[in-house]
């Protein structure tokens, strides 16, 4: 058949399909059922997919959880609403905090990489394709973090997608977790929505990495919505040179944080800067304050600031669609005002433009899911360790005001991942830890990644051993984590 003829046949076949077939969500109903302000949806048989482990949310923790589960030998599905993995790491665009303890702020304290395993492997893979600055040591501002690990957000999407494919994870992208199937306090499945229609993903173990706690809430978990943070939609700024930005800050005695690492493949280049309000023009300071713009930025490439942040406290609730819709518009208006501010004040930025935004605002906390243990402020800053810890961590986002004691680490207990009252469901990342002060550590990207490895590994062991999450022997989990190069303090 000639190509031209094939095209005609294909077009006719497509027209026939449109004329004779129904979309997955369409239904023929005998009667329209409305009860006041409600519509009664008819029951429907859903196609079923079965796995050992299902991870809801392919973001910061979800990528690592799915990789951990698959590499532990479990058949694993990852459900992600967008068409790519990465979550806050790719949408926020900020540096990853932090693979190391805060050794530089405490003279005499040993430098230690305290998060290893899968999160470290991701950075190694990014280095091979020029997608990260590497672990660049901070020259200034090291009482906040000892290193800056910035990543190329687009390459992060690709590299993690490839890693998931290599591990054999079933990637259900462009798919929303829309409900849960539970029985006697045990999660049995996740209801999904996509252009392929509604489906039921059944499994033995589940990990909620949705950031908003969607799966846990659907499953009947206890939760609150603190709304105790501003939300963000950061941008990448094109036609802006990091060196020009540094010269501007230096001229006004306003350099805060500073780190040098790999930039456009060249070592010892500026990759992180922050501005402090010292001698900056008053107009700049006032306008930046009004739009919630931070003076901190990172980059992996020349002529590009990957991370310019705009904060806005959502009025109402971050899990209310209508409240968030209003905030989405306000944040995008702030982005334009921020670009105009750069054009006006920064040398060489007259042609600056927005090169990257998130498809939606980034939260720092959505639903707070109640777990078997709630990590406290004292646990974090007093560097406490636990008999059931699944990794250690040493960064605090409120530093230098709040720091982990003596540049050390605290342990993250297994039971802090187990959703209270529900079996075989783990919650990770920003949805755990009630105390805002402690949450300023546990919500951070690298801590979330480490939580993902712990939860994914535990989920796989439970599924393969046909046991509940509270029946899993800690010694078995610890041995697997150590085998997979998770770091524990001696």
Secondary structure as GFF3:
##gff-version 3
##sequence-region A 1 490
A	DSSP	alpha_helix	3	20	.	.	.	ID=ss1
A	DSSP	beta_strand	34	35	.	.	.	ID=ss2
A	DSSP	beta_strand	38	39	.	.	.	ID=ss3
A	DSSP	beta_strand	47	50	.	.	.	ID=ss4
A	DSSP	beta_strand	53	56	.	.	.	ID=ss5
A	DSSP	alpha_helix	60	71	.	.	.	ID=ss6
A	DSSP	beta_strand	76	79	.	.	.	ID=ss7
A	DSSP	alpha_helix	88	92	.	.	.	ID=ss8
A	DSSP	three_ten_helix	103	105	.	.	.	ID=ss9
A	DSSP	alpha_helix	117	128	.	.	.	ID=ss10
A	DSSP	beta_strand	136	140	.	.	.	ID=ss11
A	DSSP	beta_strand	147	148	.	.	.	ID=ss12
A	DSSP	alpha_helix	153	166	.	.	.	ID=ss13
A	DSSP	beta_strand	170	172	.	.	.	ID=ss14
A	DSSP	beta_strand	176	183	.	.	.	ID=ss15
A	DSSP	beta_strand	186	194	.	.	.	ID=ss16
A	DSSP	beta_strand	197	202	.	.	.	ID=ss17
A	DSSP	beta_strand	205	208	.	.	.	ID=ss18
A	DSSP	alpha_helix	214	218	.	.	.	ID=ss19
A	DSSP	beta_strand	223	224	.	.	.	ID=ss20
A	DSSP	beta_strand	231	232	.	.	.	ID=ss21
A	DSSP	beta_strand	235	238	.	.	.	ID=ss22
A	DSSP	alpha_helix	242	251	.	.	.	ID=ss23
A	DSSP	beta_strand	255	263	.	.	.	ID=ss24
A	DSSP	beta_strand	266	275	.	.	.	ID=ss25
A	DSSP	alpha_helix	282	290	.	.	.	ID=ss26
A	DSSP	beta_strand	297	298	.	.	.	ID=ss27
A	DSSP	beta_strand	304	308	.	.	.	ID=ss28
A	DSSP	beta_strand	311	312	.	.	.	ID=ss29
A	DSSP	alpha_helix	321	345	.	.	.	ID=ss30
A	DSSP	beta_strand	353	357	.	.	.	ID=ss31
A	DSSP	beta_strand	368	369	.	.	.	ID=ss32
A	DSSP	alpha_helix	377	381	.	.	.	ID=ss33
A	DSSP	beta_strand	389	393	.	.	.	ID=ss34
A	DSSP	three_ten_helix	405	407	.	.	.	ID=ss35
A	DSSP	beta_strand	410	413	.	.	.	ID=ss36
A	DSSP	three_ten_helix	414	416	.	.	.	ID=ss37
A	DSSP	beta_strand	425	427	.	.	.	ID=ss38
A	DSSP	three_ten_helix	429	431	.	.	.	ID=ss39
A	DSSP	alpha_helix	436	442	.	.	.	ID=ss40
A	DSSP	alpha_helix	445	465	.	.	.	ID=ss41
A	DSSP	alpha_helix	474	483	.	.	.	ID=ss42
###
